[in-house]
Amino acid sequence: MGLLSILRKLRQSPEKELRLLLLGLDNAGKTTILKIMASEDITHITPTAGFNIKSVVSEGFKLNVWDIGGQRKIRPYWKNYFENTDVLIYVVDSSDKKRLEETGIELFELLSEDKLVNVPLLVYANKQDLPNSLTSAELAEALGLHSIKDRVWQIQACTAIAGEGVRQGMEWACKSIRRNNCQSFPHYY
């Protein structure tokens, strides 16, 4: 089942335009995930120096995914993209244990931003195919995700280059958007 069929199945209001913000440290796999979501070729991916935007339109339902570069010098500019975000997608390289603390700090700084209050959080635990990668449960524990009480969140194991787990994460994201539109109080996962 592709992204378009997921959106057709889950869409609540066909005229609704959704904004998903895709963030994470450099080399985490954000652009690969974006291209997999858009069913594009992933053989030639270069580091994102600014941002990439992909839009998918289906029967009046528009999903705009903003992939912002994760290099240290670009991160201060992330705040320019927070406005009207429906879901925050944060990508972590599960095999990069040296930068685990850094990625955790960046994530929790994002979660403290006023413009991202109550925005559902999807964390992709990417690169599960690499040796010594942390499982999604280990990564959730290491990042302290269970301390998040002000929004719905989900961690999804994935291997972006193989497309594994990406669809399941997007299914959760679409369901959480639908729930947020129907309920005034978030549920916790």
Contacts in CASP RR format, 6 or more apart in sequence:
PFRMAT RR
TARGET T0000
AUTHOR 0000-0000-0000
METHOD contacts of the structure
MODEL  1
MGLLSILRKLRQSPEKELRLLLLGLDNAGKTTILKIMASEDITHITPTAG
FNIKSVVSEGFKLNVWDIGGQRKIRPYWKNYFENTDVLIYVVDSSDKKRL
EETGIELFELLSEDKLVNVPLLVYANKQDLPNSLTSAELAEALGLHSIKD
RVWQIQACTAIAGEGVRQGMEWACKSIRRNNCQSFPHYY
1 167 0 8 1.000
2 39 0 8 1.000
2 167 0 8 1.000
3 37 0 8 1.000
3 38 0 8 1.000
3 39 0 8 1.000
3 56 0 8 1.000
3 63 0 8 1.000
3 167 0 8 1.000
3 170 0 8 1.000
4 56 0 8 1.000
4 58 0 8 1.000
6 167 0 8 1.000
6 170 0 8 1.000
6 171 0 8 1.000
6 174 0 8 1.000
7 56 0 8 1.000
7 58 0 8 1.000
7 61 0 8 1.000
7 63 0 8 1.000
7 174 0 8 1.000
8 58 0 8 1.000
8 59 0 8 1.000
8 61 0 8 1.000
10 171 0 8 1.000
10 174 0 8 1.000
10 175 0 8 1.000
10 178 0 8 1.000
11 58 0 8 1.000
11 59 0 8 1.000
11 61 0 8 1.000
11 174 0 8 1.000
12 178 0 8 1.000
12 181 0 8 1.000
12 182 0 8 1.000
13 181 0 8 1.000
14 59 0 8 1.000
14 60 0 8 1.000
14 61 0 8 1.000
15 60 0 8 1.000
15 61 0 8 1.000
16 61 0 8 1.000
16 62 0 8 1.000
17 62 0 8 1.000
17 64 0 8 1.000
18 61 0 8 1.000
18 62 0 8 1.000
18 63 0 8 1.000
18 64 0 8 1.000
18 86 0 8 1.000
18 87 0 8 1.000
18 177 0 8 1.000
19 64 0 8 1.000
19 66 0 8 1.000
19 84 0 8 1.000
19 85 0 8 1.000
19 86 0 8 1.000
20 63 0 8 1.000
20 64 0 8 1.000
20 65 0 8 1.000
20 66 0 8 1.000
20 85 0 8 1.000
20 86 0 8 1.000
20 87 0 8 1.000
20 88 0 8 1.000
20 89 0 8 1.000
20 173 0 8 1.000
21 66 0 8 1.000
21 68 0 8 1.000
21 81 0 8 1.000
21 82 0 8 1.000
21 85 0 8 1.000
21 87 0 8 1.000
21 88 0 8 1.000
21 89 0 8 1.000
22 30 0 8 1.000
22 33 0 8 1.000
22 34 0 8 1.000
22 65 0 8 1.000
22 66 0 8 1.000
22 67 0 8 1.000
22 68 0 8 1.000
22 89 0 8 1.000
22 91 0 8 1.000
23 30 0 8 1.000
23 68 0 8 1.000
23 69 0 8 1.000
23 70 0 8 1.000
23 78 0 8 1.000
23 88 0 8 1.000
23 89 0 8 1.000
23 90 0 8 1.000
23 91 0 8 1.000
23 106 0 8 1.000
23 110 0 8 1.000
24 30 0 8 1.000
24 69 0 8 1.000
24 70 0 8 1.000
24 90 0 8 1.000
24 91 0 8 1.000
24 92 0 8 1.000
24 103 0 8 1.000
24 106 0 8 1.000
24 107 0 8 1.000
25 70 0 8 1.000
25 92 0 8 1.000
25 93 0 8 1.000
25 96 0 8 1.000
25 99 0 8 1.000
25 102 0 8 1.000
25 103 0 8 1.000
25 106 0 8 1.000
26 47 0 8 1.000
26 69 0 8 1.000
26 70 0 8 1.000
26 71 0 8 1.000
26 72 0 8 1.000
27 47 0 8 1.000
27 93 0 8 1.000
27 96 0 8 1.000
28 70 0 8 1.000
28 91 0 8 1.000
28 92 0 8 1.000
28 93 0 8 1.000
28 96 0 8 1.000
28 103 0 8 1.000
28 126 0 8 1.000
29 91 0 8 1.000
29 93 0 8 1.000
29 126 0 8 1.000
29 127 0 8 1.000
29 160 0 8 1.000
30 48 0 8 1.000
30 67 0 8 1.000
30 68 0 8 1.000
30 69 0 8 1.000
30 70 0 8 1.000
30 91 0 8 1.000
31 45 0 8 1.000
31 48 0 8 1.000
31 52 0 8 1.000
31 67 0 8 1.000
32 42 0 8 1.000
32 45 0 8 1.000
32 160 0 8 1.000
32 161 0 8 1.000
33 67 0 8 1.000
33 89 0 8 1.000
33 91 0 8 1.000
33 124 0 8 1.000
33 126 0 8 1.000
33 158 0 8 1.000
33 160 0 8 1.000
33 166 0 8 1.000
34 52 0 8 1.000
34 54 0 8 1.000
34 65 0 8 1.000
34 67 0 8 1.000
35 41 0 8 1.000
35 42 0 8 1.000
35 45 0 8 1.000
35 54 0 8 1.000
36 42 0 8 1.000
36 160 0 8 1.000
36 163 0 8 1.000
36 166 0 8 1.000
37 54 0 8 1.000
37 56 0 8 1.000
37 65 0 8 1.000
37 166 0 8 1.000
37 170 0 8 1.000
38 54 0 8 1.000
38 56 0 8 1.000
38 65 0 8 1.000
40 54 0 8 1.000
42 160 0 8 1.000
42 161 0 8 1.000
47 69 0 8 1.000
47 71 0 8 1.000
48 67 0 8 1.000
48 68 0 8 1.000
48 69 0 8 1.000
48 70 0 8 1.000
49 69 0 8 1.000
49 71 0 8 1.000
49 74 0 8 1.000
50 68 0 8 1.000
50 69 0 8 1.000
50 74 0 8 1.000
51 66 0 8 1.000
51 67 0 8 1.000
51 68 0 8 1.000
51 69 0 8 1.000
51 81 0 8 1.000
52 66 0 8 1.000
52 67 0 8 1.000
53 64 0 8 1.000
53 65 0 8 1.000
53 66 0 8 1.000
53 67 0 8 1.000
54 64 0 8 1.000
54 65 0 8 1.000
54 67 0 8 1.000
55 62 0 8 1.000
55 63 0 8 1.000
55 64 0 8 1.000
55 65 0 8 1.000
56 62 0 8 1.000
56 63 0 8 1.000
56 65 0 8 1.000
65 89 0 8 1.000
66 81 0 8 1.000
68 74 0 8 1.000
68 77 0 8 1.000
68 78 0 8 1.000
68 81 0 8 1.000
75 106 0 8 1.000
78 110 0 8 1.000
79 113 0 8 1.000
79 115 0 8 1.000
82 113 0 8 1.000
82 115 0 8 1.000
82 116 0 8 1.000
83 115 0 8 1.000
85 115 0 8 1.000
85 116 0 8 1.000
85 119 0 8 1.000
86 119 0 8 1.000
86 120 0 8 1.000
86 177 0 8 1.000
86 180 0 8 1.000
87 119 0 8 1.000
87 120 0 8 1.000
87 121 0 8 1.000
87 122 0 8 1.000
87 173 0 8 1.000
87 176 0 8 1.000
87 177 0 8 1.000
88 110 0 8 1.000
88 116 0 8 1.000
88 119 0 8 1.000
88 120 0 8 1.000
88 121 0 8 1.000
88 122 0 8 1.000
89 122 0 8 1.000
89 123 0 8 1.000
89 124 0 8 1.000
89 173 0 8 1.000
90 107 0 8 1.000
90 110 0 8 1.000
90 121 0 8 1.000
90 122 0 8 1.000
90 123 0 8 1.000
90 124 0 8 1.000
91 123 0 8 1.000
91 124 0 8 1.000
91 126 0 8 1.000
91 160 0 8 1.000
92 103 0 8 1.000
92 123 0 8 1.000
92 124 0 8 1.000
92 125 0 8 1.000
92 126 0 8 1.000
92 139 0 8 1.000
92 143 0 8 1.000
93 99 0 8 1.000
93 103 0 8 1.000
93 126 0 8 1.000
93 127 0 8 1.000
94 125 0 8 1.000
94 126 0 8 1.000
94 127 0 8 1.000
94 128 0 8 1.000
94 130 0 8 1.000
94 133 0 8 1.000
94 134 0 8 1.000
94 135 0 8 1.000
94 136 0 8 1.000
94 139 0 8 1.000
94 157 0 8 1.000
95 127 0 8 1.000
95 130 0 8 1.000
95 131 0 8 1.000
95 132 0 8 1.000
95 133 0 8 1.000
95 134 0 8 1.000
96 103 0 8 1.000
96 127 0 8 1.000
97 132 0 8 1.000
97 134 0 8 1.000
100 134 0 8 1.000
100 142 0 8 1.000
100 143 0 8 1.000
103 143 0 8 1.000
104 143 0 8 1.000
107 123 0 8 1.000
107 143 0 8 1.000
110 116 0 8 1.000
111 121 0 8 1.000
111 148 0 8 1.000
111 150 0 8 1.000
111 151 0 8 1.000
117 150 0 8 1.000
117 151 0 8 1.000
118 150 0 8 1.000
118 151 0 8 1.000
118 180 0 8 1.000
118 186 0 8 1.000
119 151 0 8 1.000
120 151 0 8 1.000
120 152 0 8 1.000
120 153 0 8 1.000
120 154 0 8 1.000
120 173 0 8 1.000
120 176 0 8 1.000
120 177 0 8 1.000
120 180 0 8 1.000
120 186 0 8 1.000
121 148 0 8 1.000
121 151 0 8 1.000
121 152 0 8 1.000
121 153 0 8 1.000
121 154 0 8 1.000
122 153 0 8 1.000
122 154 0 8 1.000
122 156 0 8 1.000
122 169 0 8 1.000
122 172 0 8 1.000
122 173 0 8 1.000
122 176 0 8 1.000
123 139 0 8 1.000
123 140 0 8 1.000
123 143 0 8 1.000
123 145 0 8 1.000
123 153 0 8 1.000
123 154 0 8 1.000
123 155 0 8 1.000
123 156 0 8 1.000
124 155 0 8 1.000
124 156 0 8 1.000
124 158 0 8 1.000
124 160 0 8 1.000
124 165 0 8 1.000
124 166 0 8 1.000
124 169 0 8 1.000
125 133 0 8 1.000
125 134 0 8 1.000
125 135 0 8 1.000
125 136 0 8 1.000
125 139 0 8 1.000
125 140 0 8 1.000
125 155 0 8 1.000
125 156 0 8 1.000
125 157 0 8 1.000
125 158 0 8 1.000
126 158 0 8 1.000
126 159 0 8 1.000
126 160 0 8 1.000
127 133 0 8 1.000
127 159 0 8 1.000
127 160 0 8 1.000
128 135 0 8 1.000
128 136 0 8 1.000
128 157 0 8 1.000
128 158 0 8 1.000
128 159 0 8 1.000
128 164 0 8 1.000
129 159 0 8 1.000
129 161 0 8 1.000
129 162 0 8 1.000
134 142 0 8 1.000
135 157 0 8 1.000
136 155 0 8 1.000
136 156 0 8 1.000
136 157 0 8 1.000
137 155 0 8 1.000
139 155 0 8 1.000
140 146 0 8 1.000
140 155 0 8 1.000
145 153 0 8 1.000
145 155 0 8 1.000
148 188 0 8 1.000
149 188 0 8 1.000
150 186 0 8 1.000
151 186 0 8 1.000
152 176 0 8 1.000
152 179 0 8 1.000
152 180 0 8 1.000
152 186 0 8 1.000
152 187 0 8 1.000
152 188 0 8 1.000
152 189 0 8 1.000
153 188 0 8 1.000
153 189 0 8 1.000
154 169 0 8 1.000
154 172 0 8 1.000
154 173 0 8 1.000
154 176 0 8 1.000
154 189 0 8 1.000
156 165 0 8 1.000
156 168 0 8 1.000
156 169 0 8 1.000
156 172 0 8 1.000
157 165 0 8 1.000
158 164 0 8 1.000
158 165 0 8 1.000
158 166 0 8 1.000
158 168 0 8 1.000
158 169 0 8 1.000
159 165 0 8 1.000
160 166 0 8 1.000
179 187 0 8 1.000
180 186 0 8 1.000
END
